[in-house]
Every structure is written in C-alpha cells, then in structure tokens.
Amino acid sequence: MDSLVVLLQALNAMSPVGVIALLALIIYKQVQAARKVTKIETNDLHTLPDMLETLQRIEVLLSREFSYIRARLNGKGE
C-alpha cells in the first residue's frame, strides 16, 4: 500500500508528458507480457501429407481453369 502512495505522489509531481510516458510504458509492458510464446507440447504436423494432397488438387484445378480463361481471352476457346 505504501508503494501505491509513493507512486501516486510521484505521478502528482510529474508533468502531463511524464504521466503519458508512464502510461505508455505500462501498456507496452502489458502487451509484451501477453505475447509470451507457449511451448508446443503436441505434434500438430501429422496432417501435413493430407494438406499436401489437397493443395496439389487445388493447384491442378486452378491450372486448368486458368488455361481455359487464357484460351477464351485469345479467342481459341468455345
């Protein structure tokens, strides 16, 4: 409780710019504490082969669609 009184007295003695700087420092420290990285405890990479197959199918489909669009733009498509 004494430290809170000392802090309030220090804030009272500061200029408004000092109070703004102190508040900015407090917000910065809170954001920094919220960004802590948690340890990865499980292996979430087991779905990568399935994702690769899906992405390859999407790539082939988009390639076909792009070829069709290019052919239509060149006047060679139906």
Distance bins in CASP14 RR format, pairs under 12 A and 6 or more apart:
PFRMAT RR
TARGET T0000
AUTHOR 0000-0000-0000
RMODE 2
METHOD distances of the structure
MODEL  1
1 7 0 0 0 0 0 1 0 0 0 0 0
1 8 0 0 0 0 0 1 0 0 0 0 0
2 8 0 0 0 0 0 1 0 0 0 0 0
2 9 0 0 0 0 0 1 0 0 0 0 0
3 9 0 0 0 0 0 1 0 0 0 0 0
3 10 0 0 0 0 0 1 0 0 0 0 0
4 10 0 0 0 0 0 1 0 0 0 0 0
4 11 0 0 0 0 0 1 0 0 0 0 0
5 11 0 0 0 0 0 1 0 0 0 0 0
5 12 0 0 0 0 0 1 0 0 0 0 0
6 12 0 0 0 0 0 1 0 0 0 0 0
6 13 0 0 0 0 0 1 0 0 0 0 0
7 13 0 0 0 0 0 1 0 0 0 0 0
7 14 0 0 0 0 0 1 0 0 0 0 0
7 19 0 0 0 0 0 1 0 0 0 0 0
7 22 0 0 0 0 1 0 0 0 0 0 0
7 26 0 0 0 0 0 1 0 0 0 0 0
8 14 0 0 0 0 0 1 0 0 0 0 0
8 19 0 0 0 0 0 1 0 0 0 0 0
8 22 0 0 0 0 0 1 0 0 0 0 0
10 18 0 0 0 0 1 0 0 0 0 0 0
10 19 0 0 0 0 1 0 0 0 0 0 0
10 22 0 0 0 0 1 0 0 0 0 0 0
11 18 0 0 0 0 1 0 0 0 0 0 0
11 19 1 0 1 0 0 0 0 0 0 0 0
11 20 0 0 0 0 0 1 0 0 0 0 0
11 21 0 0 0 0 0 1 0 0 0 0 0
11 22 1 0 0 1 0 0 0 0 0 0 0
11 23 0 0 0 0 1 0 0 0 0 0 0
11 26 0 0 0 0 0 1 0 0 0 0 0
12 18 0 0 0 0 0 1 0 0 0 0 0
12 19 0 0 0 0 1 0 0 0 0 0 0
12 22 0 0 0 0 0 1 0 0 0 0 0
13 19 0 0 0 0 0 1 0 0 0 0 0
13 22 0 0 0 0 0 1 0 0 0 0 0
14 20 0 0 0 0 1 0 0 0 0 0 0
14 21 0 0 0 0 1 0 0 0 0 0 0
14 22 1 0 0 1 0 0 0 0 0 0 0
14 23 0 0 0 0 0 1 0 0 0 0 0
15 21 0 0 0 0 1 0 0 0 0 0 0
15 22 0 0 0 0 0 1 0 0 0 0 0
16 22 0 0 0 0 0 1 0 0 0 0 0
16 23 0 0 0 0 0 1 0 0 0 0 0
17 23 0 0 0 0 0 1 0 0 0 0 0
17 24 0 0 0 0 0 1 0 0 0 0 0
18 24 0 0 0 0 1 0 0 0 0 0 0
18 25 0 0 0 0 1 0 0 0 0 0 0
19 25 0 0 0 0 0 1 0 0 0 0 0
19 26 0 0 0 0 0 1 0 0 0 0 0
20 26 0 0 0 0 0 1 0 0 0 0 0
20 27 0 0 0 0 0 1 0 0 0 0 0
21 27 0 0 0 0 0 1 0 0 0 0 0
21 28 0 0 0 0 0 1 0 0 0 0 0
22 28 0 0 0 0 0 1 0 0 0 0 0
22 29 0 0 0 0 0 1 0 0 0 0 0
23 29 0 0 0 0 0 1 0 0 0 0 0
23 30 0 0 0 0 0 1 0 0 0 0 0
24 30 0 0 0 0 0 1 0 0 0 0 0
24 31 0 0 0 0 0 1 0 0 0 0 0
25 31 0 0 0 0 0 1 0 0 0 0 0
25 32 0 0 0 0 0 1 0 0 0 0 0
26 32 0 0 0 0 0 1 0 0 0 0 0
26 33 0 0 0 0 0 1 0 0 0 0 0
27 33 0 0 0 0 0 1 0 0 0 0 0
27 34 0 0 0 0 0 1 0 0 0 0 0
28 34 0 0 0 0 0 1 0 0 0 0 0
28 35 0 0 0 0 0 1 0 0 0 0 0
29 35 0 0 0 0 0 1 0 0 0 0 0
30 36 0 0 0 0 0 1 0 0 0 0 0
44 51 0 0 0 0 0 1 0 0 0 0 0
45 51 0 0 0 0 1 0 0 0 0 0 0
45 52 0 0 0 0 0 1 0 0 0 0 0
47 53 0 0 0 0 0 1 0 0 0 0 0
47 54 0 0 0 0 1 0 0 0 0 0 0
47 55 0 0 0 0 0 1 0 0 0 0 0
48 54 0 0 0 0 0 1 0 0 0 0 0
48 55 0 0 0 0 0 1 0 0 0 0 0
49 55 0 0 0 0 0 1 0 0 0 0 0
49 56 0 0 0 0 0 1 0 0 0 0 0
50 56 0 0 0 0 0 1 0 0 0 0 0
50 57 0 0 0 0 0 1 0 0 0 0 0
51 57 0 0 0 0 0 1 0 0 0 0 0
51 58 0 0 0 0 0 1 0 0 0 0 0
52 58 0 0 0 0 0 1 0 0 0 0 0
52 59 0 0 0 0 0 1 0 0 0 0 0
53 59 0 0 0 0 0 1 0 0 0 0 0
53 60 0 0 0 0 0 1 0 0 0 0 0
54 60 0 0 0 0 0 1 0 0 0 0 0
54 61 0 0 0 0 0 1 0 0 0 0 0
55 61 0 0 0 0 0 1 0 0 0 0 0
55 62 0 0 0 0 0 1 0 0 0 0 0
56 62 0 0 0 0 0 1 0 0 0 0 0
56 63 0 0 0 0 0 1 0 0 0 0 0
57 63 0 0 0 0 0 1 0 0 0 0 0
57 64 0 0 0 0 0 1 0 0 0 0 0
58 64 0 0 0 0 0 1 0 0 0 0 0
58 65 0 0 0 0 0 1 0 0 0 0 0
59 65 0 0 0 0 0 1 0 0 0 0 0
59 66 0 0 0 0 0 1 0 0 0 0 0
60 66 0 0 0 0 0 1 0 0 0 0 0
60 67 0 0 0 0 0 1 0 0 0 0 0
61 67 0 0 0 0 0 1 0 0 0 0 0
61 68 0 0 0 0 0 1 0 0 0 0 0
62 68 0 0 0 0 0 1 0 0 0 0 0
62 69 0 0 0 0 0 1 0 0 0 0 0
63 69 0 0 0 0 0 1 0 0 0 0 0
63 70 0 0 0 0 0 1 0 0 0 0 0
64 70 0 0 0 0 0 1 0 0 0 0 0
64 71 0 0 0 0 0 1 0 0 0 0 0
65 71 0 0 0 0 0 1 0 0 0 0 0
65 72 0 0 0 0 0 1 0 0 0 0 0
66 72 0 0 0 0 0 1 0 0 0 0 0
66 73 0 0 0 0 0 1 0 0 0 0 0
67 73 0 0 0 0 0 1 0 0 0 0 0
67 74 0 0 0 0 0 1 0 0 0 0 0
67 76 0 0 0 0 0 1 0 0 0 0 0
67 77 0 0 0 0 0 1 0 0 0 0 0
68 74 0 0 0 0 0 1 0 0 0 0 0
68 75 0 0 0 0 0 1 0 0 0 0 0
68 76 0 0 0 0 0 1 0 0 0 0 0
68 77 1 0 0 1 0 0 0 0 0 0 0
68 78 0 0 0 0 1 0 0 0 0 0 0
69 75 0 0 0 0 0 1 0 0 0 0 0
69 76 0 0 0 0 0 1 0 0 0 0 0
69 77 0 0 0 0 1 0 0 0 0 0 0
70 76 0 0 0 0 1 0 0 0 0 0 0
70 77 0 0 0 0 1 0 0 0 0 0 0
71 77 1 0 1 0 0 0 0 0 0 0 0
71 78 0 0 0 0 1 0 0 0 0 0 0
72 78 0 0 0 0 1 0 0 0 0 0 0
END
